[in-house]
Amino acid sequence: MSRLTRLVRFLSPWIALGLAGALLAVYLRPALLPGRDSTVALVPAPLPIARPVLTSLPAAPPLPAARGSAGYADALVRVAPAVVNISTRKVVVERRFPDLSSWFAPDSLGYRQREELSRGSGVILDTAGHIATNYHVIKGVQEIVVQLVDGRSAKATLVGTDPETDLAILKIGLDHLPVMPLGRSDQLRVGDIVLAIGFPLGLGQTVTQGICSATGRSQLGLAMLENFIQTDAAINPGNSGGALVNAEGELVGINTAILSHEQGVEGIGFAIPVNLVRGVAQEIQSKGRVVRGWSGLGLYDLTDDAGRPAQGVEVAGFYPGSPGAAIGLRPGDVLTELDGQPITGRQDFLGRIARKTPGGTVQLKGMRPGAGRFDTKMPVVQRPIER
């Protein structure tokens, strides 16, 4: 009995050590127990390598449509065909300067002619073929050719001009013409989106986008009657006479000028409001010209001692037929009021006279150096036709 007891005492530590090792192994590797699912192992079995099947991936959600882009595109589809390219040809006479050969060929002295080609843009106003453009685009040219975006072209006839607003109306004899919808420039607000359409720099039809930067711009020296829309839509040489349209595809202005890039100016262009274009076009189509009042006065702007603009204008001289000379005005006279309102400058005076009906009179107040103030009436006559 004592021998069995000694054997048990000898084996007990080793049995306890073995059981502890078994428990540790089962704790670390539960899969060693019979009946346990091997998928619950802590280390997952490697997946079989297979080629991905693209059709099994979920479809990507559609991209949201860009706001406004479709609207501008739809508007341009309607109006862009009504903006045309204008090509002009002018014969320029130049004085021939003498050179060494002139000593041996005296007949070579004198003048020579050369052709000058230029381009601009225009807008079709009606199915009869009337086109609005800038006066400076067609001034003094001998031939005007209009080309549509559909490839058709035709020689244009000049219906009439209005140099005071830098507008001209042409006409072509083609059928099935696209027509530009006319909007309301008096409803255009600063910040509204505008699109400039034209043919700049000899390229094809080009569209640029910007905003209406200001309205009622004047005193720029671009025309006698100024009420321009200012925009930052890119306008370049060749855009003159093209369309400025709103986001709905309606004409709000005729692009006419930019400030000089040589002065380091960017993003400042000007357009003639469509309300003014509409009235000028109607008068030219019915009368062949726009009838405006005229004073025939040559005027200077006034400045103060610091060189800043001052109110009033100085009479510099008179054009033939001026009623100003007939009422006794003299060069050097300073005009300060027109019909009871202060005269702010030369363009202010000329514009207000131009809006008067020929045959009426205006009340002038002024001052003559050395003689004091005067008050007189001046007839308003019809402006002579510019040749």
C-alpha positions in Angstrom: 0.0 0.0 0.0 2.8 2.2 0.8 4.4 1.6 -2.6 1.1 2.6 -4.4 0.9 5.7 -2.3 4.4 6.7 -3.2 3.7 6.1 -7.0 0.6 8.4 -6.9 2.6 11.0 -5.1 5.3 10.8 -7.7 2.9 11.0 -10.8 0.5 13.7 -9.4 2.6 16.7 -10.3 3.2 15.4 -13.9 -0.5 14.6 -14.4 -1.4 18.1 -13.2 1.2 19.6 -15.5 -0.2 17.7 -18.5 -3.8 18.7 -17.8 -2.7 22.3 -17.5 -0.9 22.1 -20.9 -4.0 20.5 -22.5 -6.3 23.2 -21.2 -3.9 25.9 -22.5 -3.8 24.3 -25.9 -7.6 24.1 -26.1 -7.9 27.7 -25.0 -5.5 28.8 -27.7 -6.8 26.4 -30.5 -10.5 25.7 -29.9 -10.5 23.8 -33.2 -8.6 20.9 -31.5 -11.8 19.9 -29.7 -13.8 17.2 -31.6 -17.0 18.5 -33.2 -16.0 22.2 -33.4 -16.4 23.9 -36.7 -13.1 25.0 -38.1 -14.6 28.2 -39.6 -14.6 29.8 -36.1 -10.8 29.8 -36.1 -9.3 33.2 -35.1 -7.1 33.2 -38.3 -9.4 33.0 -41.3 -8.5 30.7 -44.1 -7.2 32.4 -47.3 -9.9 33.0 -50.0 -9.3 31.4 -53.4 -7.9 33.8 -56.0 -10.4 34.5 -58.8 -10.8 37.2 -61.5 -13.2 39.9 -60.5 -16.5 40.0 -62.4 -17.4 43.6 -63.2 -21.0 42.9 -63.7 -21.4 41.9 -60.1 -20.4 45.4 -58.8 -23.1 47.8 -57.9 -23.8 50.6 -60.6 -22.3 54.0 -59.8 -24.9 56.7 -59.0 -25.5 59.2 -61.9 -23.6 62.5 -61.7 -25.8 65.5 -61.0 -26.4 67.8 -63.9 -24.5 71.1 -63.8 -26.9 73.9 -62.9 -27.4 76.5 -65.6 -25.2 74.9 -68.2 -28.1 73.3 -70.0 -30.1 76.5 -69.8 -27.3 78.5 -71.5 -26.9 75.9 -74.2 -30.6 75.9 -74.9 -30.6 79.7 -75.1 -27.7 79.7 -77.5 -29.3 77.1 -79.8 -32.1 79.6 -80.3 -30.2 82.8 -80.7 -26.7 82.1 -81.9 -27.7 81.5 -85.6 -29.1 85.1 -85.7 -25.6 86.5 -85.0 -23.7 87.0 -88.3 -20.2 87.7 -89.5 -19.6 91.0 -91.4 -16.7 91.4 -93.8 -16.0 94.8 -95.3 -13.8 96.2 -98.0 -12.5 99.8 -98.1 -10.4 101.5 -100.7 -7.8 103.7 -99.0 -6.0 106.5 -100.8 -2.5 107.1 -99.6 0.1 109.7 -100.5 3.1 108.2 -102.1 6.3 109.4 -100.4 9.2 110.2 -102.7 12.2 107.8 -102.7 15.4 107.6 -104.7 13.6 106.2 -107.8 11.4 109.3 -108.0 14.4 111.3 -109.2 14.4 109.1 -112.3 10.6 108.6 -112.6 8.8 111.8 -111.7 5.5 110.3 -112.7 5.7 107.9 -109.7 5.0 110.9 -107.3 1.5 111.4 -106.1 -1.1 109.0 -104.5 -1.8 105.3 -104.6 -4.8 103.1 -103.6 -4.9 100.0 -101.5 -7.7 97.8 -100.2 -8.3 97.5 -96.5 -10.3 94.5 -95.2 -11.9 94.3 -91.8 -14.4 92.2 -89.9 -17.2 92.7 -87.4 -20.4 91.1 -86.2 -24.1 91.8 -86.6 -27.6 90.7 -85.4 -30.6 89.8 -87.5 -33.6 91.7 -86.3 -36.4 90.4 -88.6 -37.2 87.9 -91.4 -37.0 90.8 -93.9 -33.2 90.7 -93.4 -32.6 93.8 -91.4 -29.3 93.6 -89.4 -28.1 95.8 -86.6 -24.3 96.5 -86.3 -22.0 99.3 -85.2 -21.6 102.4 -87.4 -17.8 102.2 -87.0 -17.8 98.7 -88.5 -19.2 99.9 -91.9 -18.1 103.5 -91.9 -16.6 104.5 -95.3 -16.6 101.0 -96.8 -17.3 100.1 -100.4 -18.5 96.6 -99.9 -20.3 94.7 -97.1 -20.6 90.9 -97.1 -22.7 89.1 -94.4 -22.1 85.4 -93.7 -24.4 83.3 -91.6 -23.4 80.4 -89.4 -25.2 77.9 -91.7 -22.6 78.9 -94.4 -24.8 81.2 -96.6 -23.5 84.6 -97.5 -24.9 87.7 -99.3 -23.9 91.3 -100.0 -25.6 93.7 -97.8 -27.1 97.1 -98.6 -26.8 100.0 -96.1 -30.3 101.1 -95.0 -29.1 104.0 -92.7 -26.8 105.0 -90.0 -26.9 106.9 -86.7 -23.4 108.0 -85.8 -24.6 109.6 -82.5 -25.3 106.1 -81.1 -22.7 104.3 -83.2 -25.5 102.1 -84.9 -26.1 101.1 -88.5 -28.8 99.1 -90.1 -28.0 96.7 -93.0 -30.3 94.5 -95.2 -29.7 91.2 -96.9 -31.9 89.3 -99.4 -31.9 85.7 -98.1 -34.9 83.6 -97.2 -35.6 81.6 -94.0 -33.5 83.8 -91.8 -33.1 83.2 -88.0 -34.3 86.1 -86.0 -32.9 87.4 -82.6 -35.6 87.7 -79.9 -35.4 91.2 -78.4 -35.5 91.7 -74.6 -35.7 94.7 -72.3 -32.5 96.4 -71.3 -34.4 98.5 -68.8 -35.1 95.3 -66.8 -31.4 94.2 -66.8 -29.9 94.3 -63.3 -26.3 94.6 -62.2 -25.2 91.0 -61.5 -27.4 89.4 -64.1 -25.7 86.8 -66.3 -25.0 87.9 -69.9 -23.5 86.1 -72.9 -21.5 87.9 -75.6 -21.8 86.4 -79.1 -19.7 87.4 -82.1 -16.8 86.7 -84.4 -13.6 88.0 -82.6 -10.1 88.0 -84.1 -11.0 86.3 -87.3 -12.2 83.2 -85.5 -15.5 81.5 -86.0 -18.5 82.4 -83.9 -17.5 82.6 -80.2 -19.5 82.9 -77.0 -18.2 84.4 -73.7 -20.0 84.6 -70.4 -20.0 87.4 -67.8 -22.3 89.5 -65.8 -23.8 93.0 -66.2 -21.3 95.1 -64.3 -23.1 98.4 -64.6 -25.8 100.2 -66.5 -26.2 103.8 -67.7 -22.5 104.4 -68.4 -21.8 107.7 -70.1 -19.1 110.4 -70.5 -16.8 107.8 -72.1 -16.2 109.7 -75.4 -17.3 106.7 -77.5 -20.4 108.3 -79.0 -22.4 111.5 -78.6 -25.4 109.7 -77.0 -24.1 107.3 -74.4 -26.1 105.0 -72.1 -23.9 101.9 -72.2 -24.3 98.5 -70.4 -20.9 97.6 -68.9 -20.0 93.9 -68.8 -17.0 91.7 -67.9 -17.9 89.2 -70.7 -14.8 89.0 -72.9 -15.2 91.3 -75.9 -12.4 91.5 -78.5 -11.8 93.1 -81.9 -14.4 91.6 -84.3 -17.0 91.4 -81.6 -18.2 94.9 -82.5 -21.9 94.8 -83.6 -22.4 91.4 -82.0 -25.1 90.4 -79.5 -25.2 90.7 -75.7 -27.9 88.3 -74.6 -29.4 87.4 -71.2 -29.6 83.8 -69.8 -33.0 83.4 -71.4 -31.6 84.0 -74.8 -33.0 87.6 -75.4 -31.0 90.4 -76.9 -30.2 93.1 -74.3 -27.4 95.0 -76.1 -25.2 95.4 -79.1 -21.5 95.0 -78.2 -19.6 98.1 -79.2 -16.3 98.9 -77.4 -13.7 97.8 -74.9 -11.3 99.8 -72.9 -7.8 99.7 -74.3 -5.7 96.6 -73.2 -2.7 98.8 -73.6 -3.7 100.6 -70.4 -3.7 97.3 -68.6 -7.5 97.1 -68.4 -9.2 93.8 -68.4 -12.9 92.8 -68.2 -14.5 96.2 -69.1 -16.6 96.2 -72.2 -19.6 98.2 -73.3 -22.8 97.5 -75.2 -25.6 99.7 -76.6 -28.9 98.9 -74.8 -31.5 97.1 -76.9 -34.2 99.6 -76.0 -32.1 102.3 -77.8 -31.3 99.9 -80.7 -35.0 99.1 -81.2 -35.9 102.8 -81.5 -33.0 103.6 -83.9 -33.8 100.6 -86.1 -37.5 101.6 -86.4 -36.6 105.2 -87.4 -34.0 104.2 -89.9 -36.3 101.6 -91.5 -39.2 104.1 -91.8 -37.3 107.3 -92.6 -33.8 106.2 -93.7 -32.2 108.1 -90.8 -32.8 109.2 -87.2 -33.9 112.8 -86.9 -32.2 114.6 -84.1 -31.8 118.2 -82.8 -28.6 120.1 -83.4 -26.9 123.2 -82.2 -23.9 123.3 -84.5 -21.7 124.4 -81.6 -18.1 123.2 -81.1 -17.6 122.9 -77.4 -14.8 122.3 -74.8 -15.2 120.7 -71.4 -14.3 122.9 -68.5 -11.9 122.1 -65.6 -11.1 123.8 -62.4 -7.7 125.0 -61.2 -6.8 121.5 -60.1 -7.7 120.0 -63.5 -10.9 118.4 -62.4 -14.1 118.5 -64.5 -16.2 121.6 -63.8 -19.8 122.4 -64.6 -20.5 124.1 -67.9 -19.0 124.1 -71.4 -17.0 126.7 -73.4 -17.9 127.6 -76.9 -15.0 126.8 -79.2 -16.6 127.7 -82.6 -19.5 127.0 -84.9 -20.2 124.5 -87.7 -21.8 125.9 -90.9 -25.5 126.4 -90.4 -25.2 126.6 -86.6 -28.1 128.6 -85.0 -25.7 129.5 -82.2 -23.8 132.0 -84.4 -27.1 133.6 -85.5 -28.2 134.4 -81.9 -24.9 136.1 -81.1 -22.9 133.5 -79.2 -19.1 133.9 -79.5 -16.1 131.7 -79.0 -15.1 131.8 -75.3 -18.6 132.1 -74.0 -19.3 129.7 -71.1 -22.7 128.0 -71.1 -23.9 126.9 -67.6 -27.6 126.0 -67.9 -29.9 124.4 -70.5 -33.6 124.8 -70.0 -33.0 125.5 -66.3 -30.8 122.5 -65.6 -27.0 122.7 -65.0 -24.8 121.6 -67.9 -22.4 118.9 -66.6 -20.2 118.7 -69.7 -19.9 118.6 -73.4 -21.6 115.2 -73.9 -24.4 116.2 -71.5 -25.1 119.3 -73.6 -24.9 117.6 -77.0 -27.1 114.7 -75.9 -29.8 116.9 -74.5 -29.9 119.0 -77.6 -30.0 115.8 -79.8 -33.2 114.6 -77.9 -35.0 117.9 -78.7 -37.4 118.0 -81.7 -36.0 120.2 -84.5 -38.0 123.4 -84.9 -38.2 124.2 -81.2 -36.0 126.4 -79.0 -34.0 126.0 -75.8 -33.2 128.4 -73.0 -29.5 129.0 -72.4 -27.7 130.7 -69.5 -24.1 131.5 -69.5 -21.3 134.0 -68.9 -19.1 136.0 -71.3 -15.6 137.0 -70.0 -15.5 140.7 -69.4 -19.2 141.2 -70.0 -20.9 139.2 -67.3 -23.9 136.8 -67.4 -26.4 136.4 -70.2 -29.7 134.6 -70.8 -30.8 133.8 -74.4 -33.0 131.4 -76.5 -31.5 129.3 -79.2 -33.4 127.5 -82.0 -32.8 123.8 -82.4 -32.4 122.7 -86.0 -32.2 119.3 -87.7 -28.8 117.7 -87.7 -27.3 117.7 -91.2 -26.8 114.3 -92.9 -23.3 113.0 -92.4 -21.7 112.1 -95.8 
